[in-house]
Each structure stands twice: as structure tokens, then as C-alpha cells.
Amino acid sequence: MTEKRRDNRGRILHNGEVQLPAGQYRYKYTDENGKTRYVYSWRLDKNDPTPKGKRCKASLRELEKNIQADLFDHIRTDGGNYTVLELVEKYTATRSGVRPTTRTGYQTVINRLSRDPFGQKRIDLVRISD
């Protein structure tokens, strides 16, 4: 019978989970493009304490749950890497059957965003007030 993988506290690790020698946990998954991605956390479960001197963020299992939900809904898990300009260009590329004047309007917006600092801003940093 195969031995189940456990962390240093004796808890069973799920598929894709690993505890690194420093004590940090890592989850390995494949994104929608087939590229291998990793997320890290100092906590495995939401009830675990964060080690002293380490930044408190979501536990690995919470991150895992969010990633699985995003992959199921076909949402990009690294959406924060898009800029406003890239997102507008992607949106206009999906629009088919629009009139030439509408296409010209889209191009005008793209031209303005390319010159404006707002167009270079990452979408996860954009607020409603912007």
C-alpha cells in the first residue's frame, strides 16, 4: 500500500500540495493555457497560525479552492497581469459583425488608452474612482 504524503504536523497533503523544507506550502496546477503555475502560502489551513515575521495571507487550501473555481468557470487565474489596454484590445477582438463606424470608435478608444497612463495600469489595481 502506498504511503500518504504528510506535512511536518502529520496532516495529509492533497494532490498538488507540497511542503517545502523551509515550512512553506506550495500548490502546483496547470492553467488554461497548459502552463504550470505555483502558489505559495505559509499556512495550509485557514486555522493555522502564520509564522512570526511572515506576511499573513490566505491559506493554501483557500487559494486552491479559488483557483479551482476560476478554472471551472474559465476565468483567468492570473487576471491581474492584464493591463487596461490589453483587456480593451481583447474585448474589441471578440466583437464581430459591428459596423465600420463602431470599429473606428473602438480604435479611437484604443489609441487614447495607449497614450494615457491609465491604459498601462494593471486591471487588479483599477478602482471605481479611477
C-alpha positions in Angstrom: 0.0 0.0 0.0 1.3 3.5 -0.9 2.2 5.9 1.9 0.2 9.1 2.0 2.2 12.3 1.9 2.1 14.3 5.1 3.4 17.6 6.3 5.6 18.1 9.4 2.4 18.3 11.6 1.2 14.9 10.3 -1.7 16.2 8.1 -2.3 14.5 4.8 -1.5 16.6 1.8 -3.8 16.7 -1.2 -2.8 16.3 -4.9 -0.5 19.1 -6.0 0.3 20.2 -2.4 3.9 20.1 -1.1 5.6 21.3 2.0 8.9 22.9 1.3 11.9 22.4 3.6 11.5 25.9 5.0 8.0 25.1 6.1 6.1 26.9 3.4 3.4 25.2 1.4 3.2 25.1 -2.4 0.3 24.2 -4.7 1.1 23.2 -8.3 -1.6 23.5 -11.0 -1.9 23.8 -14.8 -3.6 26.9 -16.1 -6.0 27.2 -19.1 -3.0 27.6 -21.5 -1.4 24.4 -20.3 1.4 26.2 -18.4 2.4 25.0 -14.9 1.8 27.6 -12.2 2.5 27.6 -8.5 1.0 29.4 -5.5 2.7 29.6 -2.0 1.4 30.1 1.5 2.8 29.7 5.0 -0.5 28.3 6.2 -2.1 25.0 4.9 -5.5 25.5 6.6 -7.4 28.7 7.5 -7.0 28.0 11.2 -3.2 27.7 11.1 -1.1 30.5 12.6 1.2 32.5 10.4 4.9 32.1 11.4 6.4 35.1 13.1 7.8 37.6 10.7 5.9 36.3 7.7 3.2 38.1 5.9 -0.4 36.9 6.7 -2.3 36.0 3.5 -4.9 33.4 2.5 -4.1 29.8 3.4 -3.1 27.3 0.7 -6.4 25.4 0.7 -8.3 28.7 0.3 -6.1 29.7 -2.6 -6.6 26.2 -4.1 -10.4 26.5 -3.8 -10.4 29.9 -5.6 -8.1 28.6 -8.3 -10.3 25.5 -8.9 -13.4 27.7 -9.1 -11.8 30.1 -11.5 -10.6 27.2 -13.8 -14.1 25.7 -13.7 -15.7 29.0 -14.7 -13.0 29.6 -17.4 -11.7 32.7 -15.6 -8.1 33.6 -16.0 -6.4 32.9 -12.7 -3.7 35.5 -13.4 -6.1 38.2 -14.5 -4.0 40.8 -12.6 -1.3 40.6 -15.2 -3.5 42.2 -17.8 -3.4 46.0 -18.4 -6.5 48.0 -19.2 -5.3 48.5 -22.8 -4.8 44.7 -23.3 -8.2 44.0 -21.9 -9.9 46.5 -24.2 -8.0 45.1 -27.2 -9.1 41.6 -26.3 -12.7 42.8 -25.9 -12.7 44.5 -29.3 -11.2 41.5 -31.0 -14.1 39.4 -29.8 -16.7 41.8 -31.3 -17.7 40.6 -34.7 -20.3 41.9 -37.1 -20.1 45.5 -35.9 -20.4 48.5 -38.2 -17.3 50.3 -39.5 -18.1 53.4 -37.5 -18.3 51.3 -34.3 -14.9 49.7 -35.2 -13.5 53.2 -35.7 -14.8 54.2 -32.3 -13.1 51.2 -30.8 -9.8 52.2 -32.4 -10.2 55.7 -31.1 -10.5 54.4 -27.5 -7.5 52.1 -28.0 -5.4 55.0 -29.3 -6.3 57.2 -26.4 -5.6 54.4 -23.9 -2.2 53.7 -25.4 -1.2 57.3 -24.7 -2.8 57.6 -21.3 -1.1 56.2 -18.1 -4.5 54.6 -17.2 -4.2 52.2 -20.1 -0.9 50.9 -18.7 -2.4 50.2 -15.3 -3.0 46.6 -14.2 -6.6 45.7 -14.0 -6.4 44.3 -10.5 -5.3 47.8 -9.3 -8.1 49.7 -11.0 -10.7 51.1 -8.7 -14.2 52.5 -9.5 -12.9 56.0 -8.6 -10.3 55.7 -11.5 
